[in-house]
Amino acid sequence: MWDNGFQQKEIGNYAVTDHNKQLETKGQNELVFVSVEGGEFVMEDGIKYLLVISARNEMVAEC
């Protein structure tokens, strides 16, 4: 059973934040988490999530 609740949103936001850190975007062309569109999870040695997330590209102007 899939529940698009707080925990799933938190994990989706973490995934986008981690993606930005890996790319070292430093404020330019960052992805911004929008929502979790769906997904599934498996209970094997803990919970494993497969999330379908929505994110948008956000360009930040340098001052």
N, C-alpha and C positions, 0 to 999 in steps of 0.2 A: 504494500500500500504506500502510495506517495503522498506526502504532506508538504506543500510548499510553505513551510513555516519558518520561524525565526532562524533555526539552526541551519537550514539549507541556504537561506539568504546570507547568513554570516559566512558560510563556506564559499559561496559564490563570490562574495566581496573579497574574501581572502585570496581566492584564485586570481582575480583581476589585479589586485595589489601586488601579489607575488610575480605575476607576469610582467608588470611594469618594472619591478625591481630587477628582474633578470635581464631586461632589455636596457637597463640604465637610461631610461628616457629623460630623467631629470626635468620633469615638468613639460616637456615638449612631446606632442603627439601621444599623450597617455590615453589608455583605455579607462573609461569610467563605468563601473558596474551599474546596470539598470535593474535587472531582475533575473530570477530563476524561472525559465520557461517550462521546465519539466525535468524529468530524470528518473533514475531508479537507484536502488541501493541493494547491496548484498551483505548478509550477515555471515562472514567467514573471518575468523580471527579478528574480530572487530567489525566495524561498519565501513564498507567501501561504497563511495558515491560515484555515479556517473551523472553529471549535471549538464543540462543544456542551459546556457546562460545568455542573456542579452547584455551587450556592452556597447558603448558609443565611443568614438574617437574624439578626443578633446585636445585642441591645440591651445597652448598657453603662450601668449606673447611675452617676449622678454622685455623688461623695462630698463 
